[in-house]
Amino acid sequence: MLPILDLNRSWKEIREEALLKIAEVMDSQEFILGKEVREFENEIESFLGGGYAIGCASGSDALVLALMALDIKPGDEIITTPFSFFATVSCITRMGATPVFADVQSDTFNIDMDEVLKKTTPRTKAFLPVHMFGQMAPLETIMPELDARGIKVVEDTAQSLGSYRLLNGEKVFAGTIGDIGIFSFFPTKNLGAAGDGGMMFTKKPEFGERLRKLRVHGAKKQYFHEEVGLNSRLDTLQAAILRIKLRKMEVWNKQRRDLASSYNELFRNMGLLDRVSIPIEFPGNFHIFHQYVVRINAQEGTRDELYKFLSENGIGTKIYYPLSLHLQKCFEFLGGKTGDLPKSEQLTKSVLALPIFPGLTQKEQELVVETIRAFFKKK
């Protein structure tokens, strides 16, 4: 069986060092917001080029905390994508605000910047883009207009730590363009913990200070609460493991890029580009391929048949995402209906994520693509 993700392969590279560090943390008995957390925050700040990194309990919490720091209130509108993980939108409704969906681009899977501007109203308080599958959206193209309208930006960078765009010859990392960027360290991410973990990042000191308070019940000083926050702190143990993995992240991201190039070549060489649309890298981007997602160019239902065929032949795949967020039952009150966001809706019927992770071999990739070719030969 070839899984879509095998964490054991990268774990073996750090196992000895990680077990020693785990023992060190256990001996210290310092489990919450300890020295390892602050050191990890410092290292992320350095990696991203300066700013304020604030660890928290999860990427989902990071989104909620970011909106709290922006003083989002009931009645505020926040523009976001319908093609993402649930937490991207649930954080908005948890604040009592209203999600406003803008459609996506079919080739990059990212939210369409032109559609975002069309959806702004006097009630628009923030824009919440997602850098999908490891590739940045070109936020710089609309940031001046958003600034002029007083619209804040929270970047959902849960899948894209380490991805960047070249702007005027300089690297600009995902999560550093808007007011606040958020990261997830869920184990499946490019930088994954041994459990849950998340982080907020900002270059604005006023947001940095407030986020540090909000993650510990709104208290700058213990037992003295300036506002009501959350209990959302990054564990020392998770930070210690993440520090080890951070030193490997760029090498692992390069391996992912190499694997993506190998997949692209295999699909070309096997004559499958009329059946399968391979992911593109938007000009100026450094795509880190958190997922390698293809689109199946065939009649409706073929993607699901291929998904089943691959599973029956021992190959793990995943559908990210099977239902556009504007059509989810829990968001019925927003009034979304089929046909509102056609590109997102079409992607939910055609996308398929293939195995990609550090340690995946060329032979395993060949097996994946050969099995896909065998499926289409039967059609």
N, C-alpha and C positions, 0 to 999 in steps of 0.2 A: 504494500500500500504506500503510495506517495501522497503525503498530506499537503495541504495548501501551505502549511507553515510547520517547520520542525525547529523548535527552539533549542532542542538538545544539541544541535550542531554548533551553534554559537556559544552555548553554555560550556561546552567542553574546552573552549579557548580560555575561559576565565575561571573555571571551576576552582582550581587550587587557591588562587588569590581571593576569590569571593568567599570561600569557606573560612579562610583566615580572618577576613574582615568581618564576617558574620559573628565569629567567635569573639572578636575584639569588641564589637558593639554589645554583645550579650554580657561580656565581662564588665563593661562600663555601666550597664543598667541605665543608660541614657537613651530612651526610646522615642521621645517626641521632640521635634525641633532642636535636636542636638547639634553638636559641632559639625557632624557630617552634612547636615542640612545646609548650614551656612556656607560651608566649603563648596557644596554642590551649587548653591545659588551663585556664589562668586565665579565658579567656573562657567556656568551658563552665561552670566553677564559678560565675561571675557570673550567667550565664543561668539556672542552676538554683537560684540563691538561696543559694549558699555551700556549702562542702563540699570534697571532694578528688576531682579528676578525674585519672585516670592513663591515658595513651594506651598502646595496645598494637597488635599486628600485625593483629588481626582480631576480629570479634565472636565467632567460635568460640573463639579463644584467651581472650577476656575471660571467657567462661563457665567455662572450665577454671581460669583463675587465680582467679576468684571462689570456686569450690569449694575450691581449694587453701587460700585464705585462711581458709576456714571449717573447715579440718582435717577434711574429709570423708574417711572411711575405708571400706575394704571392709566390707560388712555394713550400713552405714548405708542408710536408705531416704530417698528424695527424691521428694516428690509433684510431679507436673507434668502437662502437657496432652498428649494424644495427637494433637492437631490443631495442628501447627507444623512448622517446618523441622527437619531431621534433627539439627542441632547441639544443639538444646535437650535432646535425650536422650543423644546420644553423649558429651557432656561428663560426664554422670553415670556412664555405664558405663566411661569412661576412668579414672575415679577408683576403680573397683572397687565403686562403690555400686550400689544397686538402684533403678531407676525404678519408681514406683508411679503409675499413671495414674488421673486423675479426669476424668470426662466434662465436656463443654463445654455452653455455652448455644447453641442453634441460631440465635438472632437476632443476638447480638453476636460469636459465634465465640470468645469468651473462656472460660476455665476456670470452671466453676460452683463458687462459694465454698462452698455447702452440701456439695457432693460432696467437696471438699477435706477438710473437717472429718471426714467419714465415713471417709476413708481413712487418717487418722493412727493410728499405733501407737506403742508405747514405743520402737521403732527409728527413728521418723521424725526425721531430723536437720535437714532443710531443706525448704522449699517453693520451687519454681521456676515462677512464673507467666509467661506471655507476654502482653504487651499487643498483641493481634492487629490487624494491618492499620492501625495508627495510632490505636487506641482503648484507653484504660486500662480495666483490670479494677478493680472496686471493692474493693481490698485492705483499705481501712480497716474494712470490715465484719467481718473475721476477724482482723485484726492483734492485738487484745488477747488473743484466745484462743490464737493462735500464740505470743505472748510468754509467756503463762502456762505453756505446755507446753514452753518452751525451744526452739522451732522457729525457725531462722533463715530469712530470705527473700532470695532472689536474683531480682531482676526482670530478665527478658529483655525489654529495651526496644529490640531491634535494629530494629524497624519504627516506633518511636513517639517519637523525640526531638522534643520540642516539644508533645506532647499533654499534657493535664492534666485534673484534676478540680477542681471548685469545692467545697471543704470548709469549712464555716463562713465562707463568703464569700471565701476565699482560694484562689489557684491553688496546687495541689500537683501538681508535674510527675511524669510517669512516670519511674521510675528513682530517685526520691528517698524513697520510703516505706519500702522494705525495708532490709536491712543493706547490700546492695550492688546497684547497678543496672548493667547492661551495655548498651553501644551498639555498633552496627555502622555502618561507613562504606563498606560495599560500594557500588560506583557506582550501583546502582539505588535506594538508599535516599533518603529525603527530604533528608538531608544526606549526599551521596556523594562519595567521594574519586576519584582517578584510578587506583585500584587498591584493594588491601585496606587496611583500617584498622579499629581498634576502640578502645573505651575502657571503663574501669570508673569508677563514681562511688560515693562513700560519704560519709556525714556523720560517720563514726566515725574519729577519727585513728588508732586502732590498726590498722584495716583499710587505711587510706590508706597508712601507712608500710609495711605488709607487702606490699601489692600493688606498690608501687614496687620493692621488693626482688625479688619473685617474677618480675617481667617481665624482669629482667636476671640470670638464673641464681641468684637468691637472694642477691645481693651488695649490701650497702648501700655498701660501699667496694670499688672495683675490685680483683679478685683475692682478696678475702676473703669467703668464702661462708658465710653463717650457716645456709642450708638449700638444698635443691635446688629451683631454680625452672625457668623456661622462658626461651628466647631469643625474646622477643616484644615488639618495640619499634616504636613508630610512626615512620615515616620523616619526616624534616624536610620533604621535598617534599610529601608528602601533607598534613601539617599546614598548610603554607603555602596550599595550595589550599582546604583545609577552612575556614580562617580567612576567606577571601574569600566562600565560599559561606554561611558562618554568618550573615554580615550580610544575606544575601538570604533566609535560610530562612523567617522568619516571613511575608514577603510571598509566597513560593512556597507555604507551607502554606495561607495564605488563599486563594490561587488554587485549590488542590486542594479546599478546602471549597466554594468557589463552583461548581467543576465538578461536585462531588457533588450540590449542590442543583439544578444544571441537569439532571443525569441524572434525579434524582428527579422533577422536573417533567415531563420528556419521557416517562418511563414512565407517569406518571399521565395525561398528555394523550393519549397514544396507546393508552390502555385496556389496558395490559399487566400491571397489578398482580395479575391473577388467574393469570398465567403466570410472572411474575418477582417475587420478593421482594427489594425494595431494602434496602440496609443501614440499620440504625437507629443513632441516636446515643443511647447510654444517658444517662438523666437526670444532669445535672451534669458531663457530659463535654465536652471540646473535642477532637473527632475530627480528625486531620490527614490521613486518607485516603491513607496510603502505598499502599493498594490500594482500588479501588472494586469490591467483591465482591458479586455477586448470587447468589440461589439460584433454580434453575429448578424451578418447581412442576409437574411432569409425571411421567409414568411413567419408570421407570429406563431409562437409555440416551438420553433426550431431550437431556440436557446435552451428551453427547458428539457427538450429531448436530448440535446448534447450534454447538458449537466448530468442527466441520469445516465447516459452512455459512459461518460468519463468515470462516474462513481462506480458503475458496474465493472469497469476495467481497472479499478484500483487507483484512480487518480482523484485527489481531493480538489474541489473548486468551490467558489462561493459566489453568491449573487449579491453584489453591493450596488443598488438596493432594490428590493423587489416591489416596493410601493412608494410612490412619491409622497412626500410629507403632507402636501395639501389635501391628499385623499385619505389620510389616516383617520380612523374612526374617532379618536380622541380629539381631533381638531375639526370635527364636523361643524362646530359652532362658528367657524370662520367662513363657512359657506363655499368652500372649494368644491369644484366638480370636474369630472372628466372633460378634458379638452381645454381647460384653462391654461395649462402649461405643457404644451405638446412635446417639447424637446425632452423635458424631464420624464414625462410619461413614456415616451418611446424608449428612453434609456433603460427604464425599469424592466422593459420587455426584451432587451437585447444584450445587456452587459453580462460579462462573465469574468471573474478574477481567477487567474491561473497561479499555480505554485510559484512563489518567488521569495527567497530568503537566503542569507549567507550560508554557503555550504552546499547549495543546490548544484548538481553536476550537469555537465553538458549532455551526458547520456540520459539523465532524467528529463531534461528539457526536450530532447529528441523524442523520447517516449510520449510526452504530452502532445507534441505537435503531430507526431505520426498517428496517434490515436484519434486526434481531431480529423486528420485527413481520412482515416478509415471510416469515421462516421459519415463524412460527406460523400464518400464513394458509395455508401449504401443508400443515400437519399435518391 
